[in-house]
Amino acid sequence: MHTINQYREPIELPARVIKDLKRIKALGNINMYSKNQILVTCINLGYNSTAIWLSDNFYLYLKGMEKEF
């Protein structure tokens, strides 16, 4: 787990989720604020556990985006 937010309460994201999201972001054609686009991309790339985590924790993901992972 990685702690994202150092000034408020810690936000914990699994290391695998962060790794997969960085790969998706590197594609350059995905809106990283669109839950649907990210989930479809996760499924297409075989990142099923990341898709499940995002589906259950999208609010935490958005909080992590504030810190740009």
N, C-alpha and C positions, 0 to 999 in steps of 0.2 A: 504494500500500500504506500502511496505517496501523499504527503500533506501538501495541499495546494495553497491555502490561504494562511499567510503567516501573521496577519494582523487581527483577524477575527477568529471565531472558532475554527478548528482545523476541518478541512474537507478531505475525506479519504477516497481516493480512486484507485482501483486495482492497477498494478503495473501493466498488466496485459491490455487493459482498456486504453491506457494512455499510449502505449506502443501502437495499437491498432488505429487509434484516432490520429496519431501523427502520420501514419501511412496514408490514411484517407485524406487528410489535409494536404499532403504532398501531391496528391493527384491534381489539385488545383482547380477542379471543375465542380466541386461539391460545396453547397452553401452549408457551412459548419453550424449555422443556427437553425437549420431545417431538420427537425427530428425525422421526418419521412425520408428525406434524401440520404441522411446518414444511415438510417436503418436499412434501406434498400441496398446501399453500398456495402454495408457490413454483411448482409446476407449474400450478395453477389460475390464477395471476396472470401466467403467462408468464415467470417468472424462472428460466428453464431453466439458465443458467450458474451461478446461485446454488445451485440444487438440486444440480447436479453437484459444485460446490465443497463444499457441506455434506456430501454423501454421502461424499466422499473425506477430509474434514477435520473431522469432527464433534468430535473431541477438542479441536482448536484453537478451534473455536467455543465449546465449553463453557468453556475457559480465558478466552476473551474475555468471556463472560457474567459472570465473576467481577469484571471491571472495568466492566461495564455499557456497553460500547462507548463 
